[in-house]
Amino acid sequence: MGTTQQPLRVVQWATGNIGLRSMREVIRHPDMQLVGALTYNPDKAGRDAGELCGEAEAGVPMTTDREAIHALGADCVLYMPRVVDIDDLVRFAEAGTNIVSICMELYDGGSGLEPADRARLAEACARGGASVYGTGSSPGFITDIFPYALLSLQRQVDFYQIEEFGNMSRRDSPGMLFDQIGFGRPMDPDAYPTPRLSSAPTAFAPIARAAGWEIDEWRTVTGFAAARSDAWTICGDVKAGTVGARRLVKSGYMDGVERVRFAQVMYITTDLDPDWNVGETGWRVTLRGDASLEIDLKFPVSLDELGDYTPALTANPPVNAIPFVCAAPPGLLRTADLPPLVTAGPAAFAAQ
């Protein structure tokens, strides 16, 4: 929904680690107004949204009432639940409320949705004049924003690899560490949770598309390594002999040749069996072509600061995207449909 209304009226849907950070940035943004905030946690209900994320009072009480949020008719919703509800998305789009999300299903033009749900959402966008866009850090920045810059230097591209390393020992997210990733679980393949990325090849489709590859097969390999000694995390201990690291490798092949690879290694300790090559927290990108590149992206903070630092990497891109998405034509958007999502907003490109 194109709009020149200022400030943009924004609601925050879900307030986990990332949601709290994005909500804070909306409150701080000079051209946005936080008008509502939904929480799934009844203990947060009634608390002021600003106070909850470390700011001055914003005059916006947290609520568990979905109907109250829908009734606000906001310009944009930052949609960040653990599980996507297509009915909520359709209601927002039909009402003309743009949607910016970190939910994996909405990346790359909603390619992670079931076909029927994607069609339903696209129709709602057409009726309501709204746009939907998914972004974040990974997937997001590292899979379809940064690669565009590197591929602009190439004429021939043979292979693109992203290695993502994360020391999770200071991450204050017990559900993520122990339930989603599986740290501290027995070294029993039947007990391992299935990584969400393993079923989401569309998260890496933008790289292949930009390089001109038609990927005809995606392969996923997940491996776990045991901690050799007891390891400490901010959420609890991980015993020796239980899962201390997980490696997820997702590769895209064209005509039997591996073209794109994403390798994610999350770990609690570097004292692992087997002996894995565990890098510093950050990304290592390798591009093979006529102008080959190897790039390390590391975070210039200590492990103790990571818990406060890393949420910004996922929360900031969707906040930056809000004015661009609100100004975009209706529909399900990909990153290639938008200008660079910089902090200055669309005005930075108005004179070009």
N, C-alpha and C positions, 0 to 999 in steps of 0.2 A: 504494500500500500504506500504509494508515494505521498509524502506529507512534508509540509514546511512548518508545521506546528513546533514551537519551541516553548518550553523544553519538551523533549520526548517523554511521554508518560510510560514508565517501565514497571513491570511486575517481576518479582523473583519467585520462581516455582522450584522449591526444595532448597534447603539450607544446610547441606553437608559441608565438608571442607572447602570444596570448590564454590558452592553456592554462596557461602558466607563471604568469600573473597570477591566474587563478582558483584554481590549486593553492596559491599563496601565501596567498590569502584563506581557503581551507579550513583550512590549517595554523594560521592566526591565529584562526580562529573558535572561541569558547569552547564551543560546543555541537556541534562536528563533530570527527571524527577521520579523517585521511587514512590509509587502509589499503592503498592500492595506486595505482600510477601506470604507465600504459603509454606508451611512446614508440615512434615509428617510426624513430628515429635510433639505430643500433647504438652510436654514439659516446657516447650518454647512458646506455646500459644499465649497470647496476651502481652508478651514482652515486646518492647520497642525494637524495631529492626535495627536502628542505628546502635543502640546499646548492645545488641546481640553481636554485632560485628566490630565492636571497639570504637565506634564513632559517637558523636553527640546524638542526643535523641532526634529521631527523624520524624516523629509524629505518625509513624506507621506501625500499628500493632501486628505482630505475627498472628497468623490464623491457620486453622486446619480446615476451614470452610472453603471448599473448591468453588461452590456457587458464588460466594462473595467475591472471589478473585475474577471469575468469568464476568461478573456483573460490572466490573470496573471499566471495561471497554478500553483497555490500555492500548498504546501504540505498538508496544512490543512486550513479549514475555521471554524472559531468560528461563528456558525449560530444561531442568536438570535433575529429573527423578532417576532412580535406579532402573525403573521399568517404564517403558513408553506405554502410554494409554492413547490409542489412536482416537478414541472418542473425544478426549480433551483437546487433542491437536486439531481435530476437525472443527470443534466448537470455536476455538480461537480463530482459526483461519476464516471461517464463515462470518465471524463478527468483525473481520478486518484487522485483527491483531496479528502483527508479524511475529514470527517465532525464530529465535536464535537458540541453539541447543548444543550441548556437548554429548548428547546421546548418539551412540555409534550408528543407530539405524538411520539417522538423518544426514549423515555425511554423504558427500558426493551426490547431491540431489535426491536424497532419500532412498538411495539404492539398497540400503539395508532393510527396508521395509518389505513385508510381503507384497506381491504385485497388486493384490486387491486393495490393500491398505494404502499403498502409494497412489493408486489411481483415485481412491476416495479423497485423499488429502489434496491431490492436485486439483480435483474438481472443486473442493472447498475453497482453495486459494483463488480459483477463477471467479467463484461466486462472490467472495468477500473482498477481493482485491488485495490479498495478503501474500507475503513471501515467507519461505521457510529456508533456513540455512543452518547446517551443522559444522562446527569447527571446534578447535581446542589446540592442544599441543601434539598429542600422539594418540590417535590419528588427528590430523589437522595440520599444524605448522610443519611438522617434520615430513609429512607425507604428501602435502599438496600446495604448500606455500613456498617453503625453502627449495624443493626440487625444481620449481619453475625457474627460479633464479639461476640454478646451476645448469639446467638444460638450455638456457638461453646462450650459453657459451659453446654449445656443441653443434656440429653438423652430423656426426655419426655417433650413436650411442650403442654400446654393446651390453652393458650391465650396470645396474644401479643397486647398491646395498645400503641399508640403514641398520646399524647396530645400536641398540639402546640399552644402556646399563643403569641400574638403579639400586643403590644401597638403601634398603628399606628399614634398617634397624632403628632409625629415629622417626619413622612415620607413625603418627598417632592415629592409626586407622585399623583397629583390631579386626573388624569385619573383612577388610580388604586383605590384610596379611594372612589371617588364619583360615578364613572361609573361602575367599575368592582365589587367592594364590595357593594356599595350602602349606604355608610354613608351619613347622612343628608337627606335621602329620607323619604317620609311619611311612616308611619307604615301601608302600604298597600301591601298585599302579591302579588298583580298583578304588583306592581312597582319594585319588587326585581329582580336584575339580577341573572342569573343562574351561580353559581360558576363553574369554569372550572373543578375542582377536582370532582364534583358530577358525571361527565360522564367519569371518567378515572379510572376504577377499576384496570387497568393494572399497575398503579403507585404503587400499594401495593401488586401486585402479587408476587414479589420476596420474601417477607416475608413468604407468604403461601407456596411457592414452597420449600424454605429452611427448613421450619418446617415440610414438608411432608403432608400438607393439600391440599385436592382437593376442592376448594371453588366452591359450586354449586349455590350460590345466593349472590348478593351484594345488600345491602340496604343503602339508603342515606336519611338522615334527615337534613334539614336546618332550623335553627331558627334565629330570629332576636329579639334584645332587644332595647327598647327605652332609650335614654338618659333622665335622670330625671331632669337635668338642662343643661343650655347652656354649650357647651364644645368647647375648642379651639383646632385647629390643625394648623400646619405650613402652610397649604394650604387654610384655611378658617374655619369659625365657623360652628359648628353643633348645631342646635337649639334643645331645650328641646322638647321631644315628637317625634322626628325623630329618625332614626336608629342610634344607638350608638355602637352596637356590632353585630357581626354575628357568629353563631356557625354552623359549618358543621361537621356532623358525618357520616362517611362511614364505614360500617361493612361488613365483609365477613363471610358467614355461610357455614358450612359443615354438612349435615344431620340434619339441624335445630339448630345446636349449633354454637353460635358466637365464632369465633376463632381469628379474627384480627379486630381491630378497630382503626380508625384514627379520632381524634377529633381536629378540628382546630377552635380556637376562636380568632377572630380579633376584636379589640375594640379601641374606641377613649377615653372612660372614664370608670371608674369602678363604677360610680354612675348610675346604670342600673335598669330598670324595665322590667322583673322580676329580682330578685337578683341572678345573676349568680356567680358561683365560678370561678373567673377570676384569673389566675396565672400570675406570672412575665413573661416577655418576654423570651421565650426559649422553651425547650421541656421537657416533663415529660414522661418517658418510663416505662411501667409496663409489666413485663413478668411473667407469671404463669406457673410453671413446676416443675420438680424435683430439680431445683436450682433457685427458684424464685428470681426476682430482681426488684428493683424500683430505677430509676436513674433520677436525675434532671440535665438538661444541661441548664445553665443560662449564660447570656452574662455579663461580668464584666465591663460594661460601663454604664454611665448615659443615661437617655432617650434622652437628647440633643445630645449625641454622636451616637445614634443608626443609624441615617440617613447616617452617614459616615461609620459606622462599618458593618452593616448588608449586604450591597452589596457584600462584600468580601466572605461571606458564600456561595453565589450562584456562584460568578464569579471565585473563585479560583479552585474549583474541575475541571471544564472543561479545564482550563489552565494546571493544573497538568496532565490531561488525554492526552493531545496532543501527547507527545512522545510515550506513550503506544499504542494509537490508530494508530499512524503512523507505528509502528512496528508490529501491529497485522495482522493476516491473513485477507483477504478481507471478507466483509459481514456486517450484522447488529449485533452489539455487545450488550451483556448484561454485567453488572458489574462482574458477575461470570466468564466471559470469560477472564478477565484481572487480572494481579497481583494487589496488593494494590497500589492505585494511589497516591504515595507519591511524595514529591517535588524533591527527588533525581533522579527520573526517572527510566527507565528500567535498567540502569547500576547498580542500587542498588541490583538487583537480578541476575545479569549476572554470578556471581561466585557461585550461589547456585546450 
